[in-house]
Amino acid sequence: MSRWKKKNKEVTGDALYMREWSKTKAGQAYRKKHAEYAREWRKKNKEKFHATQKRCYEKVRGEMLVHYSQNPPSCECCGETRLYFLSLDHIKGNGSEHRRQIVKENGGTPIGGNALPYWLKKHGWPKGFQVLCYNCNFAKRNDTSCPCQKDKTKTIQC
C-alpha cells in the first residue's frame, strides 16, 4: 500500500477521487505537464516506445485472431496458418459501413491503422468477423467467392 493511501484511509473510491481531482485547476495543470513530459520522453526514447507499441499490438492482434478463429489461428477458407498472412474479414462484406458507424460513435474521430483489434477487444469481441488470409480476403472482396472454394483441387501457392 502506498504512503498516501496509508495516510488518507478516509478517502474511498480512488478512481472517483482522481476523476474529480482531474477537473480541478491542479489536476488540469498536472495533466498538461504530464502530457508534455510524455511527449518529450517518446521523442528521446523512440526505439523503446515503438518496441512497446509493436509488442502490445502483436499481443492484441494475436488475441483477436485466436478469438475469431481457433488456436492456432488459421484462414477459414484455405487453412493458412502463418500469422503474417492472416487478416480479419467482415463476414457480410460491410467493412466500410462499419468504419463509418465507428466514426459516428467516436464523435467524428476515425479509427485507423492498427486500432481495429483494440476497438474489438474494448467492445467485447462482437460477432460478424472471421479470419481469412490476405489472398482469400482479397478474392472475396473482388469476386464475392474465393478461388479455393471454386476449385478445391488447386491450392494457392506463394
N, C-alpha and C positions, 0 to 999 in steps of 0.2 A: 504494500500500500504506500502511496506517495506521501511525502510530508504534508502537502497541502490537505489531502484528504484526512489525515490524522488530526490536523489542527481544526478543520472545518467539518466535523462529523454531522453538524446540524443541517448542512446543505444536502438536500436529497435531489436525486434526478440530475446527474451530471450533464446529460445531453440537453435537458431543458434549461439548466442554468447557463450552459455555454451558448445555446441558441439565443437566449435573452441578452447575455453579455455581449454577443457579437453585434447586437443592434445599438449598443451604446457607443459614445464617441471613442472611448478607449478601445473597444472591440474593433470598430471600423479602422482606427489608426493601426492597430496590430495587424489586421488582415492586409492592409495596404503595404505595410512594412514587410510582412512575411512574403507577400506576393513578389515584391521587388527582390528580396533575398533569394527566393526560389528561382526567379529568372536568372539572376547572376550565377547561382550555383549550377544551373543547367548549362549556361554558357561556358563555365570553367570546367565542367565535368561531362562534356558531350558524349564521350565514349561510354562512360559508366551509365549515363542517363539513357542512351539509345539501347545499350545492352539490357538494361532493366525493362525498358518498354518492350523490346523484342521478346524477352523471356516471358513476360506477362501475357503478351498477345499470343504466343505459341501455346501457352498453357490453356487460355480460354478457347482458342481455336480447337485444340485437341478435345476439350470437354464438349464443344459443340459437335464435332464430328462423331464422337462416341455416342452422344445423346441421340443424334438423328440417324445413326447407323447402328453398328454394333461395335464390340471391342475385339479385335482391332477394326477400325473403320474401313469400309470398302464402298465402291460405287454400286448403287442399286441395280444398274443396268449390266455392266460388263464385269464387275467384281474387282476392279483395280484397287490395290491396297496401298500404293506408295502415297504417303501423306501429301507431298508437294504437288501431286496431280489431282487431288480431291478438292471439290468446291461444294458450296451449298446451293441448292436449287429450290425455287418456289414451285411447288408441285403443280399449281394451277397456272403457272406462267405469268403471274401478276406482280413481278418484281418491281417494275417502275411505279405501278399503282400503290404498292406497299410503301415504297420510299416516299411518295408524295403524302401518304397518310401519316408517316412518321414526322415529316416536316411540319404538318399541321399540328400534330400533338406537341412538338417541341417549340411551338410559337414562331415558326418560320426558320428555325435553325436546322439545316440538313445534317444527317449523319453521313459521313463519307469515309472513304479509305477503309481502315480496319475496324470501324466502330460497330459493324453489324453483330459480330459474336458477343460483344459486351451488351448490346441492346437486347439480344435474345436471352442472355443469361439474366439480365435485370428484370425481364418480363416473364420469367418462369418457363423458358423454352416453349413458346407457343407452337401449336400444330401447324401443318401446312408446308413443311420443308422436308427435303430429302438430300442425301449426299450423292452426288454424281461426280465422275471425273470430268475434267475440263472438256475432253472430246465429246462425251455423251451430252454434257450440258449445252455445248455449242451446237451440236447436231439437233438437239431437241428445240433449241431456240429458232433455228433456221428452217427445219424441215418438219417440226412437230413430232417426229419419231426418230429414234436413234438407229443408226446403221447396224448396231449389234442386234436389234430386235428384228430388222428386216431379213437379215441373213445370218442365222446362228452358226453356219459352218465357217464363216470368215471371222478372224479376230483382228482387232485393231493393233497394229504394230507401230512402235516408235522408231 
